[in-house]
Amino acid sequence: MLIDTHQPEDVFARVPELAAQIDPILQALDGLLEDDDLYAQVRADLGKRYRFTLVHGRHSTPVEVILRMLICKHLYQWSFKETEERVKDSLVLRWFCRVYFERVPDETTLLRWLRTLRPETLHALNDRVVELAVQAKATKGRKLRLDATCVQTTIHHPTDSGLLVDSVRVLSRFVERAKPLVEGRMASVKEVCRSRVRTVRQVAQKLHRLVRRAEAGEQQQAQQAEQQKALYQQLITTTEQMVRQAQQVVTCLLQHTEKQAERLVAHVEPLLPLVQRVIFQARSRVLQGKQVAASDKVLSLFEPQTRIIPRHKGGAPVEFGRQVELDEVEGGIITRYEILSHPDEHGQGLQALSHHQQLFGHPPRLLAGDRGVHSADTELKAMTAGVQVVAIPAVGKVSVVRQAVEHSRRWKRGYRWRAGIEGRIASLRRDYGLRKSAYHGQDGMERWIGLGVIASNLRHIAQAQVIKKVKKQAI
């Protein structure tokens, strides 16, 4: 039969059916993200990007599109560029992200909107996701286990010479950018804005060759140590000269009213105290032979929040990043994450219990953790709050009564269940990027961890819904 045209059809009307065939989890996630409370919290932050963002200007990228694309990015561990390209090329992802046939946001657009999200908002978003898990009957909050892991920062291995070279490189770049602004306003501009990068790199190369050429005899080793100190003294002296130059340029820029001068000053002012700490620790450790406390060390100029985290395991003896506490309930749902100020978990059990009661309205029957979360009053306060079993081993020498408690069947069963969080941490590190943060700064790490945890929780809720649906169809 001869026909003139096909029947008109809404292209996106049947995409949910296609999504169910390609990825049932994605279809279930779509239903979970149809939640007004999630978007209201995100919208409040995005509306503060500029003064009149909420009322003036051209139409922005919709809040729904931004949140869904960020969830996709962390769900599949894509880069910003890859997220843009994948959504462009996929009809299912265009439907899921609510882009439809509109222009897909550019990678830089997505990054700029991400920076407006506050860490507090992501904690509130995760709390809302946990409420959705309760509504979907993916968890009831009867059991709670907690443990900590290290999320590394994106830095090169810290050395005193490397930090000194970085300091000179950053400050040299600053004075070169400020040179057009200070010309004619200060004497000897050429000398003040001189770059010393080539000097420190030549000294650093000599130092590295000296370190690689290990000598066997005691006399040769003593000579090598003296040469090493002399080279470090040159690095420190050059860095101090660069600091003085930068301070002179900052003093001159403060007299400017231009926006570019204000931006340069705002960029370099936080760096100068860090560079001075780098000089102090290099002089103390190398020239004076003194120890510097791990908490006082500067490990990176660009990620100053980085700490030394002892592993106490095989492989690398230490990691460079931040210790992160994770709380998990049954169903694989992470209810809380917190970046610890110091690599010390003691007392986290009570904070986890308090947060759990706020979310679920009742204490868990079981609270489990390793020795790291033990504190003197954890068990007593947990029992008082209504926890039936506290499976946290005591630290140090234990009494006969305590040994009897830790050898009881009920306690052992609870402590065995605690081991499951090790697998959850491994999954977060492998599948959601918690091994190393790709976002910069303390707030950037909060966003990286928060979005990874939220993506993991949403996937587990969606999986639980799909499994229930399959079981009902089988009956």
C-alpha positions as CSV (number, residue, x, y, z in Angstrom):
1,M,0.0,0.0,0.0
2,L,1.3,3.4,-0.9
3,I,1.4,5.8,2.0
4,D,2.3,9.5,2.0
5,T,3.9,9.9,5.4
6,H,4.6,8.1,8.7
7,Q,2.4,8.7,11.6
8,P,3.8,11.6,13.7
9,E,5.4,10.5,16.9
10,D,6.9,12.2,20.0
11,V,10.5,11.1,19.9
12,F,11.0,11.1,23.6
13,A,7.7,9.4,24.5
14,R,9.2,5.9,24.1
15,V,12.7,6.7,25.4
16,P,11.8,5.4,28.9
17,E,11.1,2.0,27.3
18,L,14.4,2.1,25.5
19,A,16.1,3.1,28.8
20,A,14.5,0.1,30.6
21,Q,16.1,-2.2,27.9
22,I,19.5,-0.5,27.9
23,D,19.9,0.2,31.6
24,P,17.0,-0.5,34.1
25,I,19.0,1.2,36.8
26,L,18.9,4.5,34.9
27,Q,15.2,4.3,34.6
28,A,14.8,3.8,38.3
29,L,17.2,6.7,39.0
30,D,15.0,8.9,36.9
31,G,12.1,8.3,39.2
32,L,14.2,9.0,42.3
33,L,15.4,12.3,40.9
34,E,11.8,13.5,40.4
35,D,12.0,15.1,43.8
36,D,11.3,18.7,44.4
37,D,13.2,18.9,47.7
38,L,16.5,17.9,45.9
39,Y,16.1,20.7,43.3
40,A,15.0,23.3,45.9
41,Q,18.3,22.9,47.8
42,V,20.4,23.0,44.7
43,R,18.5,26.0,43.3
44,A,19.2,28.0,46.4
45,D,23.0,27.7,45.9
46,L,22.9,28.2,42.1
47,G,20.8,31.4,42.6
48,K,23.7,33.0,44.5
49,R,26.2,32.8,41.6
50,Y,25.7,36.5,40.8
51,R,23.7,39.2,42.5
52,F,20.7,39.1,40.1
53,T,20.9,35.5,38.9
54,L,17.3,34.7,40.1
55,V,15.6,37.7,38.4
56,H,17.7,39.2,35.5
57,G,19.7,38.1,32.5
58,R,19.2,35.5,29.9
59,H,17.9,32.0,30.7
60,S,20.5,29.8,32.4
61,T,21.0,26.1,32.2
62,P,18.1,24.6,34.1
63,V,18.8,23.4,37.6
64,E,17.4,20.0,36.8
65,V,19.9,19.6,33.9
66,I,22.8,20.6,36.0
67,L,22.1,18.2,38.9
68,R,21.3,15.3,36.6
69,M,24.5,15.8,34.5
70,L,26.6,16.0,37.7
71,I,25.0,12.7,38.9
72,C,25.8,11.1,35.5
73,K,29.4,12.4,35.7
74,H,30.1,10.8,39.1
75,L,27.9,7.7,38.4
76,Y,30.1,6.7,35.4
77,Q,33.4,8.5,36.5
78,W,33.4,10.7,33.4
79,S,35.4,13.9,32.9
80,F,33.5,17.1,32.3
81,K,34.3,16.9,28.6
82,E,33.3,13.3,28.3
83,T,30.0,14.0,30.1
84,E,29.2,16.7,27.6
85,E,30.0,14.5,24.6
86,R,28.2,11.4,26.0
87,V,25.0,13.4,26.7
88,K,25.2,14.9,23.2
89,D,25.5,11.5,21.5
90,S,22.8,9.6,23.5
91,L,19.1,10.0,23.1
92,V,18.6,8.1,26.4
93,L,21.0,10.5,28.3
94,R,19.4,13.5,26.7
95,W,16.1,12.3,28.1
96,F,17.5,11.4,31.5
97,C,19.3,14.7,31.9
98,R,16.2,16.6,30.6
99,V,18.2,18.3,27.9
100,Y,16.0,16.9,25.1
101,F,16.9,18.7,21.8
102,E,18.2,21.8,23.6
103,R,21.9,22.7,23.6
104,V,24.0,20.5,25.9
105,P,25.8,22.6,28.5
106,D,29.5,23.1,27.8
107,E,32.1,21.5,30.1
108,T,33.2,24.9,31.5
109,T,29.6,25.9,32.1
110,L,29.0,22.7,34.1
111,L,32.3,23.3,36.1
112,R,31.3,26.9,36.9
113,W,27.9,25.9,38.2
114,L,29.5,23.1,40.3
115,R,31.6,25.7,42.1
116,T,28.6,27.4,43.4
117,L,27.4,24.3,45.3
118,R,28.3,24.6,49.0
119,P,29.5,21.5,51.0
120,E,26.6,22.0,53.4
121,T,24.2,21.7,50.5
122,L,25.7,18.3,49.5
123,H,25.4,17.0,53.0
124,A,21.7,18.1,53.0
125,L,21.2,16.4,49.6
126,N,22.7,13.2,50.9
127,D,20.3,13.3,53.9
128,R,17.4,13.7,51.5
129,V,18.7,10.7,49.5
130,V,18.7,8.6,52.7
131,E,15.1,9.7,53.3
132,L,14.3,8.5,49.7
133,A,16.0,5.2,50.6
134,V,13.7,4.7,53.6
135,Q,10.7,5.6,51.5
136,A,11.8,3.0,48.9
137,K,12.3,0.4,51.7
138,A,15.9,0.0,50.7
139,T,16.9,0.4,54.4
140,K,15.4,0.7,57.8
141,G,18.4,2.0,59.7
142,R,18.6,-1.0,62.1
143,K,22.4,-1.4,61.8
144,L,25.2,1.1,61.6
145,R,28.8,0.6,60.9
146,L,31.6,3.1,60.4
147,D,35.2,3.3,59.2
148,A,37.6,5.8,57.7
149,T,39.6,5.9,54.5
150,C,42.1,8.2,52.9
151,V,41.1,10.3,49.9
152,Q,44.2,11.5,48.2
153,T,44.8,15.0,46.8
154,T,46.2,15.5,43.3
155,I,49.7,16.5,44.1
156,H,53.2,15.3,43.2
157,H,55.3,13.6,45.9
158,P,56.3,16.4,48.3
159,T,60.0,17.1,48.8
160,D,61.7,20.2,50.2
161,S,63.5,21.0,46.9
162,G,60.3,20.5,44.9
163,L,58.3,22.8,47.2
164,L,61.0,25.5,46.9
165,V,61.0,25.3,43.1
166,D,57.2,25.5,43.1
167,S,57.3,28.6,45.3
168,V,59.7,30.4,43.0
169,R,57.8,29.3,39.9
170,V,54.4,30.6,41.2
171,L,55.8,33.9,42.5
172,S,57.8,34.5,39.3
173,R,54.6,34.0,37.3
174,F,52.8,36.5,39.6
175,V,55.4,39.3,39.2
176,E,55.5,38.8,35.4
177,R,51.7,39.2,35.2
178,A,51.9,42.2,37.4
179,K,54.7,43.9,35.5
180,P,52.5,45.9,33.1
181,L,50.6,47.3,36.0
182,V,53.6,48.4,38.1
183,E,55.7,49.9,35.3
184,G,56.2,53.6,35.9
185,R,55.0,53.3,39.5
186,M,58.1,51.8,41.2
187,A,61.9,52.0,40.7
188,S,63.9,49.2,39.2
189,V,60.9,47.4,37.8
190,K,63.1,45.1,35.7
191,E,64.9,43.8,38.8
192,V,61.8,43.5,41.0
193,C,59.8,41.6,38.3
194,R,62.7,39.4,37.4
195,S,61.9,35.6,37.1
196,R,64.2,33.3,39.0
197,V,62.8,30.0,37.7
198,R,65.8,29.1,35.6
199,T,68.1,29.6,38.6
200,V,66.2,27.3,40.9
201,R,65.8,24.7,38.3
202,Q,69.5,24.5,37.6
203,V,70.2,24.2,41.3
204,A,67.5,21.5,41.7
205,Q,69.0,19.5,38.8
206,K,72.4,19.6,40.5
207,L,70.8,18.5,43.7
208,H,69.0,15.6,42.1
209,R,72.1,14.4,40.4
210,L,74.0,14.6,43.7
211,V,71.3,12.5,45.5
212,R,71.2,9.8,42.8
213,R,75.0,9.5,42.9
214,A,75.3,7.7,46.2
215,E,78.8,7.3,47.7
216,A,80.0,4.3,49.6
217,G,82.7,5.7,51.9
218,E,82.0,7.7,55.1
219,Q,84.3,10.5,53.9
220,Q,82.5,10.7,50.5
221,Q,79.1,10.6,52.2
222,A,80.1,13.5,54.5
223,Q,81.3,15.5,51.5
224,Q,78.0,14.8,49.7
225,A,76.0,15.9,52.7
226,E,77.9,19.2,52.8
227,Q,77.4,19.7,49.0
228,Q,73.7,19.0,49.5
229,K,73.3,21.6,52.3
230,A,75.1,24.2,50.1
231,L,72.7,23.6,47.2
232,Y,69.7,23.8,49.6
233,Q,71.0,27.0,50.9
234,Q,71.1,28.4,47.4
235,L,67.5,27.3,46.8
236,I,66.4,28.9,50.1
237,T,68.2,32.1,49.4
238,T,66.7,32.4,45.9
239,T,63.2,31.7,47.3
240,E,63.6,34.4,49.9
241,Q,64.6,36.9,47.2
242,M,61.5,35.9,45.3
243,V,59.3,36.5,48.3
244,R,60.8,40.0,48.8
245,Q,60.1,40.8,45.1
246,A,56.5,39.6,45.4
247,Q,55.9,41.6,48.6
248,Q,57.2,44.8,46.8
249,V,54.8,44.1,43.9
250,V,51.9,43.5,46.2
251,T,52.6,46.8,48.0
252,C,52.5,48.6,44.7
253,L,49.3,46.8,43.5
254,L,47.4,47.7,46.6
255,Q,47.5,51.3,45.4
256,H,45.7,50.3,42.2
257,T,42.0,50.4,41.8
258,E,41.8,48.2,38.7
259,K,40.1,44.8,38.9
260,Q,43.1,42.9,37.5
261,A,45.3,44.3,40.3
262,E,42.7,43.2,42.9
263,R,42.6,39.7,41.4
264,L,46.4,39.3,41.4
265,V,46.6,40.4,45.0
266,A,43.8,38.1,46.1
267,H,45.6,35.2,44.3
268,V,49.0,35.7,45.8
269,E,48.2,36.8,49.4
270,P,47.2,33.3,50.6
271,L,50.4,31.9,48.9
272,L,53.0,34.1,50.6
273,P,52.5,32.6,54.2
274,L,52.7,29.1,52.7
275,V,55.9,29.9,50.9
276,Q,57.4,31.3,54.1
277,R,56.4,28.1,55.9
278,V,58.1,26.1,53.1
279,I,61.3,28.1,53.6
280,F,61.1,27.6,57.4
281,Q,60.6,23.8,57.2
282,A,63.4,23.4,54.6
283,R,65.8,25.3,56.7
284,S,64.8,23.4,59.9
285,R,64.9,19.9,58.3
286,V,67.9,20.1,55.9
287,L,70.2,22.8,57.3
288,Q,69.5,22.5,61.0
289,G,68.7,18.8,61.2
290,K,65.5,19.4,63.2
291,Q,62.2,17.5,63.0
292,V,59.1,19.3,61.9
293,A,55.7,18.0,63.2
294,A,53.6,16.2,60.5
295,S,50.7,18.5,61.3
296,D,52.9,21.6,60.7
297,K,54.3,20.5,57.3
298,V,53.3,22.1,54.0
299,L,52.9,19.3,51.5
300,S,51.6,21.4,48.6
301,L,51.1,25.0,47.7
302,F,48.1,24.2,45.6
303,E,46.4,21.8,48.0
304,P,47.3,23.2,51.4
305,Q,44.7,21.0,53.1
306,T,46.7,17.9,52.4
307,R,47.8,15.8,55.4
308,I,50.2,12.9,55.9
309,I,48.0,9.8,56.5
310,P,49.8,6.7,57.8
311,R,48.5,3.5,56.2
312,H,49.6,0.8,58.6
313,K,49.2,-1.6,55.7
314,G,51.3,-3.0,52.8
315,G,52.4,-0.9,49.9
316,A,53.1,2.8,50.4
317,P,53.8,3.6,54.1
318,V,51.9,6.9,53.9
319,E,49.3,8.6,51.7
320,F,48.9,12.3,51.1
321,G,45.3,13.5,51.4
322,R,42.6,13.7,54.0
323,Q,41.1,11.1,56.3
324,V,37.3,10.7,55.6
325,E,34.9,9.0,58.0
326,L,32.0,7.1,56.4
327,D,28.8,5.7,58.1
328,E,26.9,2.9,56.4
329,V,23.5,1.3,57.2
330,E,22.2,-2.0,55.9
331,G,21.3,-1.8,52.2
332,G,24.7,-0.2,51.3
333,I,23.5,3.3,52.0
334,I,26.2,5.8,53.2
335,T,24.3,8.1,55.6
336,R,27.2,10.4,56.6
337,Y,30.7,11.4,55.4
338,E,33.0,13.8,57.2
339,I,36.5,15.0,56.4
340,L,38.5,14.7,59.6
341,S,40.7,17.6,60.7
342,H,43.3,15.1,61.9
343,P,43.8,11.4,61.0
344,D,42.1,10.3,64.2
345,E,38.8,8.5,64.4
346,H,38.3,8.4,68.2
347,G,34.9,9.6,69.3
348,Q,33.4,9.4,65.8
349,G,31.0,6.7,67.0
350,L,28.9,9.1,69.1
351,Q,28.7,11.6,66.2
352,A,27.6,8.9,63.9
353,L,25.0,7.8,66.4
354,S,23.6,11.3,66.8
355,H,23.3,11.8,63.1
356,H,21.6,8.5,62.7
357,Q,19.0,9.4,65.2
358,Q,18.3,12.7,63.5
359,L,17.8,10.9,60.1
360,F,15.8,7.8,61.2
361,G,14.2,9.0,64.4
362,H,15.5,6.0,66.4
363,P,18.9,4.5,67.3
364,P,20.3,1.5,65.5
365,R,20.1,-1.9,67.1
366,L,23.8,-2.5,66.3
367,L,26.7,0.0,66.2
368,A,29.9,-1.5,64.8
369,G,33.4,-0.1,64.2
370,D,37.0,-1.0,64.6
371,R,39.4,0.1,67.4
372,G,40.0,3.5,65.7
373,V,36.5,4.7,66.7
374,H,36.7,3.6,70.3
375,S,36.6,6.1,73.0
376,A,36.2,5.9,76.8
377,D,32.5,6.7,76.9
378,T,31.3,5.5,73.4
379,E,29.8,2.2,74.6
380,L,28.1,3.7,77.7
381,K,26.5,6.6,75.9
382,A,25.4,4.3,73.0
383,M,23.7,1.9,75.4
384,T,22.0,4.8,77.1
385,A,20.7,6.0,73.8
386,G,19.1,2.6,73.1
387,V,21.7,0.7,71.1
388,Q,21.4,-3.0,71.9
389,V,24.9,-4.2,70.7
390,V,28.0,-2.0,70.5
391,A,30.6,-4.1,68.5
392,I,33.6,-1.9,69.0
393,P,36.8,-3.6,70.4
394,A,38.4,-2.0,73.4
395,V,41.8,-0.5,73.2
396,G,44.8,-1.6,75.4
397,K,44.6,-4.2,78.1
398,V,41.1,-5.5,78.6
399,S,39.5,-6.9,81.8
400,V,38.1,-10.4,82.1
401,V,34.5,-9.0,81.9
402,R,35.3,-7.2,78.7
403,Q,36.9,-10.3,77.2
404,A,33.7,-12.3,78.0
405,V,31.7,-9.6,76.2
406,E,33.9,-9.6,73.1
407,H,33.8,-13.4,73.0
408,S,30.0,-13.7,73.1
409,R,28.2,-14.9,70.0
410,R,26.1,-11.7,69.7
411,W,29.1,-9.4,69.8
412,K,31.1,-11.6,67.3
413,R,28.2,-11.6,64.9
414,G,27.9,-7.8,65.0
415,Y,31.7,-7.4,64.6
416,R,31.7,-9.7,61.6
417,W,29.0,-7.5,60.0
418,R,31.3,-4.5,60.4
419,A,33.8,-6.0,58.0
420,G,31.4,-5.3,55.1
421,I,32.2,-1.6,55.2
422,E,35.7,-2.5,53.9
423,G,34.0,-3.7,50.7
424,R,31.8,-0.6,50.5
425,I,34.9,1.6,50.8
426,A,36.7,-0.4,48.1
427,S,33.6,0.1,45.8
428,L,33.6,3.8,46.5
429,R,37.3,4.1,45.7
430,R,37.1,2.0,42.6
431,D,33.7,2.9,41.1
432,Y,33.0,6.5,42.3
433,G,36.5,8.0,42.4
434,L,37.1,8.3,46.2
435,R,40.7,7.1,45.7
436,K,41.8,10.6,44.7
437,S,40.0,13.9,44.5
438,A,40.0,15.6,41.1
439,Y,38.5,18.8,42.5
440,H,40.8,21.4,44.1
441,G,40.8,22.8,47.6
442,Q,38.9,21.8,50.7
443,D,35.5,22.7,49.3
444,G,36.4,20.9,46.1
445,M,37.2,17.7,48.0
446,E,33.8,18.0,49.8
447,R,32.1,18.3,46.5
448,W,34.0,15.3,45.0
449,I,33.2,13.0,48.0
450,G,29.6,14.3,48.4
451,L,28.7,13.7,44.7
452,G,30.4,10.3,44.7
453,V,28.5,9.2,47.8
454,I,25.2,10.5,46.5
455,A,25.7,8.7,43.2
456,S,26.5,5.5,45.0
457,N,23.4,5.8,47.3
458,L,21.1,6.5,44.3
459,R,22.4,3.5,42.4
460,H,21.8,1.2,45.4
461,I,18.3,2.5,45.9
462,A,17.6,2.0,42.2
463,Q,19.0,-1.5,42.2
464,A,16.8,-2.4,45.2
465,Q,13.7,-1.1,43.3
466,V,14.6,-3.1,40.2
467,I,15.2,-6.3,42.2
468,K,11.8,-5.9,43.9
469,K,10.1,-5.3,40.5
470,V,11.7,-8.4,39.0
471,K,10.6,-10.5,42.0
472,K,7.0,-9.2,41.7
473,Q,7.0,-10.1,37.9
474,A,8.3,-13.5,38.7
475,I,5.4,-14.2,41.1
